[in-house]
Structures are given as structure tokens and as C-alpha cells.
Amino acid sequence: MKYVKYKEIDSIGILTLDRVDKHNAINREFMYEFGELLSYLEKADIKSLIITSSGRDVFASGGDIEYFVTLSTKEDAYTMAFNMHTILNRFEDLEIPTVCAINGSCIGGGAELILAFDIRFMRNDSFIQFKEKELGVTTGWGGTYRLAKTIGYSKALNYLLSAEKIDAKKAKDVGLVDEIYDKDIVFEKALEFCRGFEKEELVLIKYIKKLTKQSVSISRDEAMELERRLFSNSWMLGKRESQMKKFLNRVK
């Protein structure tokens, strides 16, 4: 693939945005490559996915304006938005944890892109900016829904209307990113996080993500039922029994 690079380190998938000369602006070919990779990731035997960028200062600048100007009708715009909604929904729906190692600024659609991933680690000298308003449009890649869900209605509306540059510290303070690190270690911190559960059974990792993700959108009783079911399933995976025996042997 030309713009989307992928490799695996043990059981960790590494996706790298690699259209550096265009600040990782996303065009039709970029979208196609995302789709091709997703078809692999949805079946891959990996335990986590990290997305990062080969850019020096920009993680992703959003949609490629040279591509966007060819979308001359409402129908063209709708189709492009539908394609990106599908792509980012598929990333969001991966059963494994996904982590952004944000090693540069995220602008417009780039800011929308990172919200489709579970956990975000950000370079401490970069920023996030929802600047669609400056082009005279709304977000088109799921950004408004995910931003409001992540940081709340009023803060989301503020950033969408103001197109303010949200520096790394403020992004962490409002919950837009989870951790901030020096630019030299942000990827290593993401890798370290994923290595922390690398030895766990894949099914357990998937259970934990599923339970966490669904618990924010279902009723208490539904969440309790889901937890009982996944807890009892995980009870039989084998680790619980061995760990309990180790504990009992220590206290004897």
C-alpha cells in the first residue's frame, strides 16, 4: 500500500499514516487503503492496534483539498462522508483495544479520525483543531457525534464553533486525550501500554473492551447482565484458577 503502512510487533499491530508530503491528507486512495487494511484487521490474530504517523509535526491534516474540490455536488459530498463514516466505524468496532500515538497536530478530519480510536496518547507540543467551520462546512467524518460523546455537549460546541487550537495540556484536561508525552517517547509509551496486556488471552482482552464499550450506552440492568455473562465466561478461561492456587500456596 502507498499511504497506509502496517506491520506487527509480536501481537501488536502498528498502522502508520505515510503520506508525509501532503501532511497525511486523506484522499480517495487513502480511504481505499484503509478499507483494505481493515479487512485484514477484522480477522487478524492480534491483541491491540496502534496508529501513528510518519509525519514530523502533523499527525493528520484531514481531507485532501485537491480531492475535495472534485466533489462538486451534494451527492458527491454525501458519498464521501458515508465512505469515511464506514471506515471510522469499522476502526471503532474492532474487538481489540486501539491506541493513537499522536506524534503531531490533528486538524479538521485528522481530529475526527483520532476520536474513532479507544485511547489517545499525544505529543505534548502539538494541538487538535476542529476547523471545518472555516471551510464553511460541518464535520463530515463523525467528529461532532464522537466529540460531544467524549467531552460533553457544551465543550464540543465551543470547539466546533470557535475552531480553537486545543493544545495538548488542554486536550488532556478536557478528556480529549488520555496522556501527553514528550515527542520522543509518545510512540514508546503507546507500545509500553499495549505490552502491558500482551500476555493475556485474546478472548479476555475482547471481553474487557466489549464490556467497557457497551456499558456506557446501555441501562444498568443490561450492563449487569452483560457483566455476569462475560465474567462467568472468563471464569473458565484458566488464568483465574492458576492465580488463585498461587495465592493459596503463598498464604499457607
N, C-alpha and C positions, 0 to 999 in steps of 0.2 A: 504493500500500500504506500501511497505517496505522502500523505499528510498525517495519517494515524499510525504510529509505531507501537508495537506491542511485543513484550517479552515476559517471561516468567522467572522469578527468583524463588526456587523451591515451590511452595504452594501459593505464592503471592503474584497476582497479575499486575503488570506495570504498563499502563497506557500513557503514551507521550504524544501531546499535540506538537506537530512538527512542520508547521508552515511559517517558519520564522520570518521570512522576508515580507510577509503580509500580516505580521503580529497575530498569527493563528486566527485570522478572519475566516469564518466558515462559509464556504460556497457549496454548490450542488455536489461537487465531487467529494468534499469533506463529509457531507451528510451520507453519501453512498458508502464511504469507507466506515463511518460509524455503524451503519446498518450491517455491513459485512462482519465487523468485529463482534457486534452484539450477538449475531447468530452463533458465533463460536462461544462467547462468554456464557450464554444461557445454558450451554451444555458442558462447559469446562469443569474439570475436577480441581478447582482452586478454592481457597478459603477466604480470600479477600482480593480487592482490586484497588490499586492506587492510580489516580490520574494526575499527571503533572505536565509540564511544558518544557520544551527545549528553548523557549524564548529567554532573552536576557532580562528584560524588565516588564514584559507584558505576558500574562498568562493566556488571556484570550480577549480579543478586541470585539468579539461578537460577529454579526453578519458582515459578509464581504460586500461593500458598497458597489463594487463593479458587478457583482451578481444581482444585487438588489435592484439596480436601475433597470435591469431587464424585466423585472416583474411589473408590467405596465397596467395590469388590470386588478380589480378586486379579487377575481377568481385566482389569479396567479399568486397574490399575497396569501390568500386563504390556503391554497395548496401547500405553499412553502411552510406556513405556520403549522399546518397539520402534520407535515413530514417531521418537523423538529419536535412537535409535541409527542409524536410516536417514538422518536429516538430517545428523548429525555425520559419519557415514561418507562421505556424499556430499561434504561440505566437505573432508574429509581426502583423498578420492580425486580432487579436482580436479587436473588435469595441470599447472597453473601454480603458482608459489610463492604461499603465503598468509601474510600477516603480521598479527598482532594489535598494534594500538596501544592498549594497556591504560591508559586515562586515568582509572581509578578502581578501586575494590576489586571483587574477584571472589569471590562467596560461593556455596557449595553448587553447584548446577547451573551457575552462572556460571564457577566454577573448572573444572568439567568441560568446558564449552564451549571455553575458550581452548586446551585441550590438543589439540583437533582441528585446530589450525592449525599451520603449519610453524615459524614464527619468532615470538617474543613479545618486544615492547618494552614496558616497564612504567613507569608513573609512579612516581617514587621515594618518594612519601609514601602509597602505597596498600598493600593487602595482599591475599593469597589465603587462602581458608579453606574447607576441606572439612568442612562442619558437618552433613552428613547424619546422622551418629550422634546428634546432638542431637534430631533428629526421630524417632529410633528406626528408621531405615532404612539400607540400604547406598546407595552411589552407584547411580544408575539410568541414567545417560547416557554410559556408557563410561569414567567417571572413574578407576575402580580400575585397569583394564587400561592406560590411557594414562599414568596417574601412575607406576605401577610400571615401565612401559617407559621412561619419561623419566628418573626419578631413582633407580630401583632399588627392590628389594623392601622392605628394612628401613626406608628413609626414607619410602616410601609408606605402609607400615603404621603407622608412627609418626604421620604427619599425619592419617591416616584415623581412628585410634583417639583421638588427643588433641583433634582439631578445633582445633588451634592456629592462631592467626592468623600467617601467614607473611609477614613484612614484605618489602619489595622487595629489600633487600640480601640477606637470607637466601634469597629465591627465586632470585636470580641465583647465589649461592654454590652452591646445590644443583643448579643447572641447570634449574630450573623455568621461568625466563625467560632470555632471551639478553642483554638490555641493560636498564639502567634510566636514566631521564632525568627532568629537571625537567618538571613537569606542563605547562608552556607549550610544550614542544618535542617531546613524545613522538610526536605525530602527524607533525610535520615530519620527524623522524628516520626514521619508517617510510616516508614519501613519498620522502625522500632515498635510502634504501636501494633502493627499487623503481626509482627513476630511474637507479640505477647500472647496471642491465642492460636498460633500456627500449629501447635501440637494437639489441639483439641480435635475431637471428631467433627467432621464437616456437618453432620446432621445436627449436632448440638449448636454449632455456630448459626446455622439456618434457623433453628428453633428460637434462639435468643433474638435474632433480628426480627423474625416474624412476630413474636410476642410483643416486642417493644414497638414496632411499627403499627401494629393493629390496635394496641392499647390506647393510642391517642385519638382514635376515631370511632370506637365502639363503646357501648354502655358498660357500666361497671360489672353487671352480671355476665355480659358476654365476655368481658375481659377475664373474669374469674374462671369461667368455664374453659376458655382457651388456655389459661394458665394451668388449670388442673390437668387438661388433656396433654399438653406439651411436657409438663412436669412429670406426669406418670410415664410418658413415653421415654423421657430422658433418664428416669429412674432405672430403666432396664438396659441402658447402654453399656454398663460395665464399669465405668470410672467410679461411680458412686460407691459400689461395693468394695473396690480395692482401696479407695481413700478411707472409708470407714474402718476397714480392717487395720490399715496403718495407724489410724488414730487409737484404736483399741489396744494395739500392741504397744504403743508408746505409754499409755496410761497404766498398763499392768505393772 
